[in-house]
Amino acid sequence: MRTCVGCRGVTAKRELVRIVRTLEGKVEVDPTGKKSGRGAYICPRYHCWEEALKKDRLARALRTTIGPQERQALLAYAQSFKEKVAS
């Protein structure tokens, strides 16, 4: 069981998307859930991704700062969840 940093809901690890701060300090999506580094989990809902980034919850969970390019890349990834809901 893991907690979503966006909505604070607790759910199974496999139902969440893992975000990792790599050993090089980059923040990226970890689709396999096996990359080395500090991880945090977010629900596959666009609203959770917005909350996690807007309120710096993700940065706090990863103990880093998230740059504008990384933030844009994460929101672009989250767009796929927004489109699934609209369909």
N, CA, C and O atoms as a DFTB+ gen file, in Angstrom:
348 C
 N C O
     1  1       0.839      -1.182       0.000
     2  2       0.000       0.000       0.000
     3  2       0.886       1.248       0.000
     4  3       1.888       1.314       0.711
     5  1       0.498       2.228      -0.807
     6  2       1.238       3.479      -0.908
     7  2       0.256       4.651      -0.864
     8  3      -0.934       4.489      -1.132
     9  1       0.766       5.817      -0.526
    10  2      -0.046       7.029      -0.446
    11  2       0.250       7.931      -1.629
    12  3       1.414       8.187      -1.940
    13  1      -0.785       8.413      -2.287
    14  2      -0.650       9.365      -3.392
    15  2      -0.265      10.722      -2.810
    16  3      -0.907      11.199      -1.875
    17  1       0.781      11.347      -3.360
    18  2       1.190      12.655      -2.847
    19  2       0.239      13.759      -3.302
    20  3       0.299      14.870      -2.776
    21  1      -0.632      13.479      -4.262
    22  2      -1.587      14.480      -4.734
    23  2      -2.832      14.553      -3.867
    24  3      -3.174      15.616      -3.348
    25  1      -3.517      13.410      -3.710
    26  2      -4.796      13.399      -2.989
    27  2      -4.694      12.785      -1.592
    28  3      -5.653      12.834      -0.822
    29  1      -3.540      12.209      -1.264
    30  2      -3.296      11.560       0.024
    31  2      -4.106      10.275       0.197
    32  3      -4.224       9.765       1.312
    33  1      -4.663       9.747      -0.895
    34  2      -5.390       8.482      -0.830
    35  2      -4.418       7.315      -0.759
    36  3      -3.333       7.367      -1.339
    37  1      -4.806       6.268      -0.052
    38  2      -3.962       5.085       0.086
    39  2      -4.533       3.990      -0.811
    40  3      -5.722       3.675      -0.747
    41  1      -3.667       3.415      -1.647
    42  2      -4.091       2.360      -2.561
    43  2      -2.919       1.420      -2.841
    44  3      -1.802       1.643      -2.373
    45  1      -3.187       0.387      -3.598
    46  2      -2.144      -0.593      -3.916
    47  2      -1.053       0.051      -4.766
    48  3      -1.324       0.914      -5.601
    49  1       0.167      -0.379      -4.540
    50  2       1.340       0.169      -5.223
    51  2       1.202       0.079      -6.744
    52  3       1.576       1.015      -7.451
    53  1       0.679      -1.015      -7.244
    54  2       0.577      -1.232      -8.690
    55  2      -0.448      -0.333      -9.378
    56  3      -0.420      -0.183     -10.600
    57  1      -1.345       0.260      -8.606
    58  2      -2.357       1.151      -9.175
    59  2      -1.875       2.594      -9.267
    60  3      -2.589       3.446      -9.796
    61  1      -0.681       2.882      -8.763
    62  2      -0.138       4.229      -8.757
    63  2       1.029       4.347      -9.735
    64  3       1.597       3.342     -10.160
    65  1       1.375       5.571     -10.083
    66  2       2.518       5.843     -10.954
    67  2       3.668       6.298     -10.067
    68  3       3.494       7.177      -9.223
    69  1       4.834       5.706     -10.254
    70  2       5.998       6.065      -9.436
    71  2       6.794       7.166     -10.130
    72  3       7.070       7.095     -11.328
    73  1       7.153       8.172      -9.360
    74  2       8.036       9.241      -9.801
    75  2       9.322       9.061      -9.008
    76  3       9.283       8.805      -7.804
    77  1      10.452       9.193      -9.673
    78  2      11.726       8.936      -8.997
    79  2      12.678      10.113      -9.168
    80  3      12.728      10.740     -10.226
    81  1      13.431      10.400      -8.110
    82  2      14.567      11.313      -8.202
    83  2      15.774      10.408      -8.383
    84  3      16.166       9.685      -7.466
    85  1      16.357      10.453      -9.567
    86  2      17.458       9.550      -9.875
    87  2      18.708       9.920      -9.089
    88  3      18.764      10.962      -8.436
    89  1      19.689       9.065      -9.162
    90  2      20.952       9.316      -8.472
    91  2      21.648      10.555      -9.027
    92  3      22.446      11.185      -8.332
    93  1      21.343      10.912     -10.294
    94  2      21.901      12.126     -10.900
    95  2      21.133      13.384     -10.495
    96  3      21.567      14.496     -10.797
    97  1      19.990      13.219      -9.812
    98  2      19.205      14.363      -9.356
    99  2      18.061      14.747     -10.276
   100  3      17.376      15.737     -10.017
   101  1      17.833      13.990     -11.347
   102  2      16.722      14.269     -12.267
   103  2      15.435      13.670     -11.716
   104  3      15.454      12.624     -11.067
   105  1      14.318      14.342     -11.980
   106  2      13.007      13.837     -11.576
   107  2      12.301      13.332     -12.823
   108  3      12.149      14.072     -13.796
   109  1      11.866      12.068     -12.800
   110  2      11.231      11.487     -13.978
   111  2      10.255      10.393     -13.586
   112  3      10.287       9.879     -12.468
   113  1       9.379      10.045     -14.535
   114  2       8.414       8.979     -14.330
   115  2       9.155       7.646     -14.408
   116  3      10.035       7.459     -15.248
   117  1       8.790       6.737     -13.534
   118  2       9.391       5.403     -13.507
   119  2       8.309       4.370     -13.819
   120  3       7.683       3.842     -12.900
   121  1       8.078       4.074     -15.104
   122  2       6.993       3.154     -15.458
   123  2       7.213       1.722     -14.950
   124  3       6.245       0.993     -14.731
   125  1       8.464       1.315     -14.763
   126  2       8.749      -0.040     -14.284
   127  2       8.644      -0.135     -12.770
   128  3       8.393      -1.214     -12.234
   129  1       8.833       0.978     -12.078
   130  2       8.815       0.971     -10.617
   131  2      10.075       0.398     -10.013
   132  3      10.101       0.066      -8.828
   133  1      11.136       0.277     -10.823
   134  2      12.355      -0.370     -10.341
   135  2      13.613       0.487     -10.437
   136  3      14.698       0.020     -10.093
   137  1      13.489       1.729     -10.897
   138  2      14.676       2.575     -11.020
   139  2      15.239       2.908      -9.649
   140  3      14.510       3.019      -8.664
   141  1      16.543       3.062      -9.612
   142  2      17.204       3.439      -8.366
   143  2      16.934       4.910      -8.063
   144  3      16.879       5.738      -8.973
   145  1      16.769       5.225      -6.804
   146  2      16.549       6.601      -6.386
   147  2      15.365       6.709      -5.454
   148  3      14.676       5.725      -5.183
   149  1      15.137       7.904      -4.970
   150  2      14.029       8.163      -4.051
   151  2      12.733       8.259      -4.846
   152  3      12.678       8.972      -5.848
   153  1      11.702       7.560      -4.420
   154  2      10.453       7.523      -5.160
   155  2       9.276       8.115      -4.411
   156  3       9.274       8.222      -3.184
   157  1       8.274       8.496      -5.191
   158  2       6.993       8.958      -4.656
   159  2       5.921       8.452      -5.616
   160  3       6.208       8.145      -6.773
   161  1       4.700       8.368      -5.136
   162  2       3.620       7.785      -5.935
   163  2       2.484       8.777      -6.128
   164  3       2.159       9.561      -5.236
   165  1       1.879       8.724      -7.332
   166  2       0.743       9.589      -7.662
   167  2      -0.313       8.746      -8.369
   168  3       0.015       7.875      -9.175
   169  1      -1.586       9.012      -8.059
   170  2      -2.702       8.335      -8.726
   171  2      -2.686       8.649     -10.217
   172  3      -2.181       9.696     -10.621
   173  1      -3.227       7.765     -11.032
   174  2      -3.317       8.056     -12.463
   175  2      -4.524       8.944     -12.793
   176  3      -5.338       8.615     -13.655
   177  1      -4.616      10.066     -12.093
   178  2      -5.660      11.076     -12.355
   179  2      -4.977      12.425     -12.490
   180  3      -4.106      12.777     -11.695
   181  1      -5.378      13.169     -13.498
   182  2      -4.732      14.456     -13.778
   183  2      -4.803      15.396     -12.582
   184  3      -3.837      16.099     -12.286
   185  1      -5.930      15.411     -11.903
   186  2      -6.103      16.302     -10.749
   187  2      -5.032      16.041      -9.677
   188  3      -4.505      16.983      -9.086
   189  1      -4.719      14.787      -9.432
   190  2      -3.694      14.454      -8.431
   191  2      -2.328      14.988      -8.848
   192  3      -1.566      15.474      -8.012
   193  1      -2.019      14.898     -10.142
   194  2      -0.731      15.390     -10.642
   195  2      -0.650      16.902     -10.489
   196  3       0.390      17.434     -10.100
   197  1      -1.751      17.602     -10.795
   198  2      -1.779      19.066     -10.633
   199  2      -1.543      19.450      -9.172
   200  3      -0.739      20.335      -8.878
   201  1      -2.242      18.784      -8.268
   202  2      -2.101      19.083      -6.846
   203  2      -0.688      18.808      -6.358
   204  3      -0.111      19.607      -5.620
   205  1      -0.136      17.684      -6.770
   206  2       1.210      17.303      -6.325
   207  2       2.257      18.306      -6.787
   208  3       3.215      18.578      -6.065
   209  1       2.084      18.857      -7.983
   210  2       3.060      19.814      -8.514
   211  2       2.777      21.241      -8.041
   212  3       3.701      21.989      -7.722
   213  1       1.502      21.610      -7.998
   214  2       1.144      22.976      -7.631
   215  2       1.517      23.292      -6.179
   216  3       2.017      24.377      -5.882
   217  1       1.278      22.364      -5.308
   218  2       1.538      22.599      -3.882
   219  2       2.909      22.083      -3.443
   220  3       3.181      21.988      -2.246
   221  1       3.764      21.752      -4.398
   222  2       5.123      21.254      -4.147
   223  2       5.169      20.017      -3.262
   224  3       6.177      19.761      -2.604
   225  1       4.091      19.253      -3.241
   226  2       4.073      18.021      -2.447
   227  2       5.048      16.997      -3.024
   228  3       5.712      16.276      -2.280
   229  1       5.129      16.939      -4.353
   230  2       6.032      15.983      -4.982
   231  2       7.481      16.338      -4.681
   232  3       8.280      15.461      -4.349
   233  1       7.821      17.602      -4.794
   234  2       9.189      18.041      -4.504
   235  2       9.556      17.729      -3.057
   236  3      10.678      17.303      -2.781
   237  1       8.634      17.934      -2.148
   238  2       8.884      17.665      -0.731
   239  2       9.066      16.161      -0.502
   240  3       9.943      15.751       0.258
   241  1       8.246      15.343      -1.155
   242  2       8.350      13.891      -0.992
   243  2       9.668      13.362      -1.549
   244  3      10.247      12.421      -1.006
   245  1      10.138      13.975      -2.639
   246  2      11.387      13.539      -3.252
   247  2      12.610      14.238      -2.652
   248  3      13.749      13.913      -2.987
   249  1      12.358      15.196      -1.767
   250  2      13.425      15.973      -1.117
   251  2      14.341      16.640      -2.141
   252  3      15.564      16.506      -2.090
   253  1      13.715      17.359      -3.069
   254  2      14.450      18.065      -4.123
   255  2      13.600      19.216      -4.632
   256  3      12.458      19.389      -4.206
   257  1      14.157      19.998      -5.538
   258  2      13.373      21.003      -6.241
   259  2      13.130      20.493      -7.650
   260  3      13.989      19.843      -8.246
   261  1      11.965      20.789      -8.168
   262  2      11.611      20.337      -9.515
   263  2      11.690      21.535     -10.442
   264  3      10.969      22.517     -10.269
   265  1      12.567      21.448     -11.419
   266  2      12.772      22.538     -12.374
   267  2      11.603      22.686     -13.335
   268  3      10.772      21.785     -13.449
   269  1      11.533      23.827     -14.032
   270  2      10.426      24.072     -14.956
   271  2      10.329      23.028     -16.072
   272  3       9.224      22.642     -16.454
   273  1      11.455      22.572     -16.595
   274  2      11.415      21.575     -17.664
   275  2      10.897      20.239     -17.157
   276  3      10.111      19.577     -17.835
   277  1      11.334      19.839     -15.972
   278  2      10.855      18.588     -15.385
   279  2       9.368      18.684     -15.066
   280  3       8.617      17.731     -15.273
   281  1       8.950      19.840     -14.562
   282  2       7.530      20.058     -14.245
   283  2       6.670      19.939     -15.508
   284  3       5.607      19.320     -15.490
   285  1       7.146      20.542     -16.606
   286  2       6.417      20.469     -17.879
   287  2       6.356      19.028     -18.382
   288  3       5.317      18.592     -18.877
   289  1       7.453      18.289     -18.261
   290  2       7.485      16.891     -18.703
   291  2       6.504      16.042     -17.897
   292  3       5.823      15.183     -18.458
   293  1       6.427      16.273     -16.594
   294  2       5.502      15.522     -15.748
   295  2       4.051      15.854     -16.086
   296  3       3.210      14.956     -16.141
   297  1       3.749      17.133     -16.312
   298  2       2.388      17.515     -16.687
   299  2       2.016      16.981     -18.064
   300  3       0.863      16.623     -18.302
   301  1       2.988      16.925     -18.972
   302  2       2.734      16.358     -20.299
   303  2       2.398      14.868     -20.167
   304  3       1.501      14.370     -20.847
   305  1       3.108      14.170     -19.305
   306  2       2.819      12.757     -19.050
   307  2       1.417      12.606     -18.462
   308  3       0.683      11.688     -18.828
   309  1       1.051      13.496     -17.561
   310  2      -0.257      13.443     -16.898
   311  2      -1.399      13.749     -17.860
   312  3      -2.539      13.368     -17.592
   313  1      -1.126      14.421     -18.963
   314  2      -2.172      14.725     -19.956
   315  2      -2.834      13.448     -20.454
   316  3      -4.022      13.461     -20.777
   317  1      -2.098      12.352     -20.524
   318  2      -2.685      11.090     -20.986
   319  2      -3.816      10.639     -20.063
   320  3      -4.777      10.024     -20.527
   321  1      -3.721      10.928     -18.787
   322  2      -4.788      10.562     -17.845
   323  2      -5.999      11.459     -18.053
   324  3      -7.136      11.007     -17.921
   325  1      -5.767      12.714     -18.374
   326  2      -6.854      13.657     -18.610
   327  2      -7.642      13.238     -19.841
   328  3      -8.870      13.325     -19.849
   329  1      -6.949      12.784     -20.885
   330  2      -7.596      12.370     -22.124
   331  2      -8.407      11.093     -21.941
   332  3      -9.446      10.934     -22.583
   333  1      -7.957      10.171     -21.076
   334  2      -8.696       8.934     -20.826
   335  2     -10.048       9.228     -20.194
   336  3     -11.038       8.564     -20.502
   337  1     -10.091      10.218     -19.314
   338  2     -11.336      10.584     -18.638
   339  2     -12.306      11.208     -19.637
   340  3     -13.508      10.950     -19.577
   341  1     -11.792      12.030     -20.559
   342  2     -12.634      12.713     -21.532
   343  2     -13.241      11.732     -22.540
   344  3     -14.298      12.013     -23.105
   345  1     -12.602      10.605     -22.770
   346  2     -13.081       9.629     -23.768
   347  2     -14.323       8.920     -23.336
   348  3     -14.838       8.075     -24.069
